[in-house]
């Protein structure tokens, strides 16, 4: 039986949670702006919120399957950038670093 070296994934978990929470708040802010103005950004806000929820699910799967979690972080990053272009850069940065770190840290 082979012994498998376990790596602590606390760094990725923290980055994933922080990035997802920032994404949810900024997506909610876009929906809030749409309610008070003539800007039509509610769809982009929903995309950002759904992508951030995908980031939270990737954080959960981090303990079970690292490859799936890393790909989930990267997909969430792409949709967060599309969903809320300038307001959500910090969230996308956290999710991108978590995804790259998950995939390439052995």
C-alpha positions in Angstrom: 0.0 0.0 0.0 1.4 3.4 -1.0 1.5 6.2 1.4 0.2 9.4 0.0 1.7 12.6 1.3 -1.1 14.9 2.4 -0.8 18.7 1.8 -2.6 21.2 3.9 -5.0 23.2 1.7 -5.8 25.9 4.3 -4.3 28.6 2.1 -6.6 27.7 -0.8 -9.6 27.4 1.4 -9.1 30.9 2.9 -8.6 32.5 -0.5 -11.6 30.7 -2.0 -13.9 31.7 0.9 -12.7 35.4 0.8 -13.0 35.6 -3.0 -16.5 34.0 -3.0 -17.8 36.3 -0.3 -16.4 39.4 -2.0 -18.0 38.2 -5.2 -21.4 37.7 -3.6 -21.3 41.1 -2.0 -20.2 42.9 -5.2 -22.9 41.0 -7.3 -25.5 42.0 -4.7 -24.2 45.6 -5.1 -24.7 45.5 -8.8 -28.3 44.3 -8.3 -28.8 47.1 -5.8 -27.5 49.7 -8.2 -29.9 48.4 -10.9 -32.9 49.0 -8.6 -32.0 52.7 -8.1 -30.9 53.7 -11.5 -31.3 53.2 -15.2 -28.3 50.8 -15.4 -29.2 47.3 -16.5 -26.8 45.2 -14.6 -29.0 42.8 -12.7 -28.1 39.9 -15.0 -24.4 40.5 -14.6 -24.9 40.6 -10.8 -26.7 37.2 -10.9 -23.8 35.8 -13.0 -21.3 37.1 -10.4 -23.3 35.6 -7.5 -23.7 32.2 -9.2 -19.9 32.1 -10.0 -19.1 33.0 -6.4 -21.4 30.1 -5.2 -19.4 27.9 -7.6 -16.3 29.1 -5.8 -17.8 28.1 -2.4 -18.6 24.7 -3.8 -15.0 24.4 -5.0 -13.8 25.2 -1.5 -15.9 22.4 -0.2 -14.6 19.9 -2.9 -11.0 21.0 -2.0 -10.8 18.3 0.7 -12.3 15.6 -1.6 -10.7 16.2 -5.1 -8.1 18.8 -5.6 -8.3 18.8 -9.4 -12.0 19.3 -9.6 -11.7 22.1 -7.0 -8.9 23.8 -9.0 -10.9 23.7 -12.2 -14.0 25.0 -10.4 -12.0 27.9 -9.0 -10.7 28.8 -12.5 -14.2 28.6 -14.1 -15.6 30.7 -11.3 -12.9 33.3 -11.9 -13.8 33.5 -15.6 -17.5 34.0 -14.8 -16.8 36.5 -12.0 -14.8 38.6 -14.4 -17.5 38.4 -17.1 -20.3 39.0 -14.5 -19.0 42.1 -12.9 -16.1 43.5 -14.9 -14.4 46.3 -12.8 -16.1 46.0 -9.5 -15.2 42.3 -9.0 -11.5 42.3 -9.8 -10.5 41.6 -6.2 -12.7 38.6 -6.0 -11.4 37.2 -9.3 -7.9 37.7 -8.1 -8.5 35.7 -5.0 -10.2 32.9 -6.9 -7.5 32.8 -9.6 -4.7 32.5 -7.0 -6.7 29.7 -5.2 -7.2 27.8 -8.5 -3.7 28.0 -9.7 -2.3 27.1 -6.2 -4.7 24.2 -6.0 -3.7 22.8 -9.4 0.1 23.3 -9.3 1.0 22.7 -5.6 1.8 19.1 -5.0 
